[in-house]
Amino acid sequence: MAGLSIFGIQGLPEIEPGTDLAAAIYAAANETGTPLASGDVLVITSKIVSKAENRIVMLEDVQVSPFARQYGERWEKDPAIVELVLQESKRVVRQVGPIFITETRHGFICANAGIDQSSSGGHGRALLLPVDPDASCARIRTSLKERGLDVAVIMSDTFGRPWREAQTDIAIGIAGMQPVTSYIGQVDPHGHEFRVQALCTADEIAGAAELVKGNLSRVPAAVVRGLTWERDETGTMQSIIRDSERDVFR
């Protein structure tokens, strides 16, 4: 591989419920002189998908349970957010003061069930994660294929990580490509066989794309070009979620 190019798609409008994301991205890419090409990997933030799919909640409309109200008042956390976190979680993995680490209904382990208030489109609003990120990516990929483009699609979100400060973008949805590059069974130049080496290519792409998206740039979509990726119409990010029986950190 000689190298990669990564660039953001400029000019996207504020995303509203019902926005056709594939059409909006296709149009913005063409209008700004950075058209998509077959073989690209399109990386989109989960926030714009949540907005387009109307996963928007007005906090004033949330019916807060007594527990959420009591917990919020104790730790100076918005009781409506506490309530949403509990509703969007299968279980609470860890709870320390105001911090909730939960398992979402998708199986992701993250802070506050992935609920976000930043860049939500207004005060008093919260964004929930898309119901089915893989399916959302598949719809965008299909729409772009109808425009003659064979493009893999990754949905990214910002997660923290055990043992490390700060956050990075990871993939929470995928369409058209295999999320993992496995070296198991291959042999290195010194004759050693790889037994466990498998890279989550989708996460690496999501992290790389964040370098040109950022949180304040209003660029929620990026393209990674020049990468050889394994096509797989059955690829899913569910395949990289480790079973709880094998997860030594829960």
N, C-alpha and C positions, 0 to 999 in steps of 0.2 A: 504494500500500500504506500503510494508516494506521499500522501497527505490528505487532510480533510479540510473542508471549508465549513464554517458555521456562521450563519447570519440570521438576524431577526427579521420578521416580517413587519414592516412599518405600516402605519396608516389604517389599522383596524379601528372601527368605530366602537363606542361603548356598547357592550353586548347586552341585549335585553332578552327577556323570555321569548322564545320562538325564533330567535335568530338562526338562520341557516349558516352554521359555522363553516362548512366546507365552501359554500358559495362566497362568504365574506372573506375567507382566507385566500381563496383563489383570486378574487377580484383585487384585494389589497396587494398581493404579491405581483400581479401583472401591472397594476397602476404605479407601483413604486420601482419598477424595473428589476425585480428579483423573482421572476416567475418560477414556479415549481417545475421540476423535471422528474421523469420516471427514474427510480433508483434512489430518490431522496428519502430521508426519514424526517417526517414532520412531527415536531414536539409541541404540544399545546398544554397550557396550564389548566389544572382542574377547575380553577375559578371561572374561566369563561364558559366551560362546559356546564358548570353548576348554574350560571346565570342563564344560559340558553335553554337549559332544561327546567328552569324555574325551581331550582332547589334553594330558593331564597325564603328566609323567614324573617318577619318583622318581630323583633323581640317583645314589643308591647302586646302582641297577639298570643304569646306563649302562655299556656296554663301551667303555672308553676306549682309543683307539689310542696307540701310542708317541709319535706326533707331538703329539697333543693333550696327553698327559701332560708331555712335555718343554716344550711351549709354555706350558702352564699354570704349571708350576713356575718357568719363567724370568720370567714376568710377574705372578706371584702371582694367577693367575686360575684358578678352579675348572676342572680338566681335563674334568670331565663337561660343563660348560657349553660349553667349547671344542669338544668332540666333537659336542654337539647342534647348535651353530652350523654346523659343517661339514656335518653330515648334512642340515640344513634349507636349505642354500644351493646355488644353481646355480653361483655363483662368488663369490670374494672380490674386491670392487671396490677396497678399500683396507685396508691393515693397518699400523697405526702403534702399536708397543708392544702394550699389552693391548687396543687398540681394533680391532674388526672391523667394517668396513662391507661388507655383503654384498648380493647379489641373491638374494632368496628364490625358491622354486619358483613363486610367484605372479607374479614380476617386480618386486616392490617392492624399492627400494634403501633399506636401513635398518641400524641398528646391531644386531649380534648376531642377525640373521635374525628379529628381532621376538620372540625368546624372552625371557620375563619371569619373574622370581622374586617380585616384589612382589605382594601380594594373591593369592598362588597357593593359599591355603587351608591352608598349613602349611610348616614348615621342611623343607628338603631336597627341595622340589618345584619344578618348572619348568613353565611353560605354553608350549606351542607355538602358533603361529597356527593358526586353523581351516584345514582343507584347502582349502575352496572358500568364501570369505566371501560371494560373491554368492549361491551356492546356499543358504547358511545363512540369509541375509536373505530369500530367496524363500520358504523354508519358514515363516518367522515371518509374513511378509505373507499367505501363503495361509491360515494358521491363523487370523489375525485377520479375514480376509475371510469365513471361515466363521462368524465371530461378528458379521457385519454391518458390519465396519469396513473402509473403503478407506483404508489407511494406508501411506505409503511407509516403507521401513525402510533405515537406514544403520548399518553397523558401523564403529566408530571405533577408532583406535589412536593412541598417542602417538609421533610421529616428530620427529627433529631436522631441521634445514634447512641447506643450504649458506649460508655467510656470516653466519649469525646464531646467537647463543647461545640457550640454553633450548630448549624444545620446544613443540609444539602438537599438538592432535588433528587427524587427517585421516581421510578416509573410505577404508576398504580393502574394503568390500563395500556393495552397494546392491541394492534391489529396488523396482520399481514406478515409478521416476522417472528422468528423464534427468539424469545427473550434471553436465552442462555447460550453461551458459546462454550462447549465442553471440550476439554483436552484429554479426558479420561480414555486410556488405552493408547494414546499417542506417546511417542518416545522423544525425549529431549536430545540435544546434540551429543550428550555424554552417555546416552544409552539408558537413562533412567525412565521408566514408564510412569506416566502420570496416573495416579489412583483416585484423586479427589479434586483435581483442578478443574473448576468450571466457573466461568466469569459471567456475572449478570450484565450482559451487554446493554440491556434496556436501561438499567440504572446508570451505567456509565454514560450513555447517550443523554439521558435526562440531566445528569449533572453538568455535562459539557454544554448543553443547550442553555442552561441557566446563566452561563457566562455572558450571553448576549441578550438575555431577557431581563433579568434583574427584577427587583420589587418596585422600583420607582419609575421605570422607563416607559411604562404603558406599552410594552411589547410582549404580549402574552403567547406568541407563537414564534418558533424558530425552525430553521432547516439545517440538518446535518447532511452534507453532500460529500460523496467520494468514499463512503464507507461500504464495504461489502457485507451484506447481511443475508441471513438465511431466510428465505421465504417460507412462511408457514401460516396457512389460513386458519389453523386451529390454535395458534399461539395464544397464550393467556397468562396474565400475571398471577393468576391463582396457582400456577405450577411452581412458583418460587416461594410460596408461603410455607414455612417449615411447620410440620405437624407438632402439636404441643408435646407429644411424647418424646420428640427428638430435640426439643428446644430447652436447652439447659439454663436459659436466662429468665424464664417465666416462673 
